Amino acid sequence: MTTIRIVHQMVGNAGPGNSISNGAYLLRTALREWGYRAEIYAETVSPASSWGTVLPFRRYRPSSGDLLIVHYSHASALTDYVRTLDVPVLLVYHNITPPHFFTGVNPELVQITTRGYEQLSALCARTVCAVAVSEFNRHDLAAAGYSRIEVIPVIMPERLGQVSPDPQVCARLASGVNLLSVGRVAPNKYFEDVIKVFFYYHQIEPQARLFLVGGVSNTQPYVAWLRDFVTWLGLDGCVTFTGHISDAALSAYYRGADTFLCMSEHEGFGIPLVESMRFDVPLIAYAAAAVPETLGGAGVLATEKHFPVIAELVHLLQTDENLRARIIARQQARARDFAPERTLARFRALLEKIAAELQ
């Protein structure tokens, strides 16, 4: 009989600004409080990481009583290594962006995402249970051959709301109407459609500005095309690509935003949606992939990309105080569903169930 007393985690990248590693850090703290030995192993560790000890993944050696939690979002040497280990695995699937979104943008990303689906299937034999962070993600796991799948949302720390906002960003956003969209600048996010909405809204409110917050690495052709599109629409000076920013700056952008826009057509969960709800920013999102599931009836869902109509909705949210208040109240209620203590409680119950079965 083996008693599970060690629960380590493996992540691709450990460092600030990475939602997967942020959740893994919170889970590690909880695991230790629950009485498990718990460490985090990673393929890469950011020099700016304030995590404390994060170990290189190749230093992990399984022992009796181990359960290994593998956070999966892309192909890597780390997952190849896991396949060689004789240890029960609890897979947490955060989603893979389908390869076709990167065709013509980055051939390397096409290969990585294609291989990501292949590795996902290959890990199936080693996995005792898989966790999908959304019902939408469950379909990928089922297609990859997983039979035992639990759905537990992303573990999201609430730390961002406690971070002191960057005063320079706050000053910049102190006047005018600020529209915000957050996420890696990648083709599946359809930032061009966010810009189209802003184009029509800018005709209603000429002082409005749009801030596109997110990293721009690995998708430079798409980013360059977006910048040219902004120029072609005559919106230079009104649209800002921030690139990767600090938590202090991100906190400031959320605090200074008047409306959050999401036109993405592929989201495995949608962490910025929850963040905007936590900051009381009314949001409008296109009803695709996991977005309706994550919102759970909160915010405003657009079932069609009729850009002038969405722009009118933005205007309505700025001018109808009762509507805005109702939207924010519903978002506050939905955001509480993702409180970390709730998600961690569900994760603990699953761990205890798996541990009992492995005895």
Secondary structure, 3 states (H helix, E strand, C coil): CCCCCEEEEEEEEECCCCHHHHHHHHHHHHHHHCCCECCEEEEEECCCCCCCCCEEHHHCCCCCCEEEEEEECCCCHHHHHHHCCCCCEEEEECCCCCHHHHCCCCHHHHHHHHHHHHHHHHCHHHEEEEEECCHHHHHHHHHCCCCCEEECCCCCCCHHHHCCCCHHHHHHCCCCCEEEEECCCCHHHCHHHHHHHHHHHHHHCCCCEEEEEECCCCCHHHHHHHHHHHHHCCCCCCEEEEECCCHHHHHHHHHHCCEEEECCCCCCCCHHHHHHHHCCCCEEEECCCCHHHHHCCCCEEECCCCHHHHHHHHHHHHHCHHHHHHHHHHHHHHHHCCCHHHHHHHHHHHHHHHHHHHC
